């Protein structure tokens, strides 16, 4: 059961991450997108997701995440995991 006001986080905006984003949006999931670097430099690649749902890996809102999809390019020993 999904918790109230919790979101699915998708980490990475490569091919896998963008495919996961499209699927999540198609299924009407509440989604946030996480990627490295300044959000202003990459959020436009995540359209139609609004910028307010995009986060840098330094500012992941863990307390609002129900589940996380991690793209293959993100190391399993990343400090933010």
N, C-alpha and C positions, 0 to 999 in steps of 0.2 A: 504494500500500500504506500502510495506517495505521500510524503508529509506536506502539510499545508505551508504554502509560501516557499517551498524548497525548489531548487532548480537543478537541471542537468547541466553540468559543465563540460564543454568540449575544449580540450587543450591541444592547440595546434591548428594552423590555417593552411596546411598543405593539402594535397589531394584527399587524404583520408579524413582530415578534420572537416574540410568543406563538404565532403560527402555525408559525414555524420551530421553536420549542421542542417543540410537540406532534408535529410530523413527526419531529424528531430522536429524541424519546423512543419514538415508534412504531417507528422503525427500530433501536432499542436502541443508539443512539450514546452515548458518554460525553460528557456536555454540561456546560458551565458557562454561567452567564448573567451578563452584565455590564450595568450600568445606572448612571446618574448618581445621586448622593446616597447617603445612609446606607442600607446594606443592610437594617437593621432596619425601615426605613420602607416598603420595597417588596417584600421577598422573599416575603411571603404571597401576592402576586399570581402568583408563579411556581410555586405548588403544582401538581403533586406533587413538584417538584424541591426537594430539601432545602436549607436555608439554607447549609450548608457548600459548596454548589456555586454560590453567588451572590456576586458581587464588585462593588464600586464601581469606577468607571472609574479611580480613583486607585490601585487595587491589582490591576490585571490581571496574572494569573500567566502572562506571555508564554512562559516556558520550559516550560509544560505544554500549550500550544495547538498543535494540528496544523493547524486551519483556523478561519476566523472568518467568521460571517455578520453583516453589518452592516446594521441596519435603515435604511430610507430617511431617517429623521429625523436620522441621525448625519452631520454634515458630513464630506466626504472629506478636509478639511484639519484635522481635529480633532488636537489636540496629542498624543493618546495613540495615534494610528495610525502 
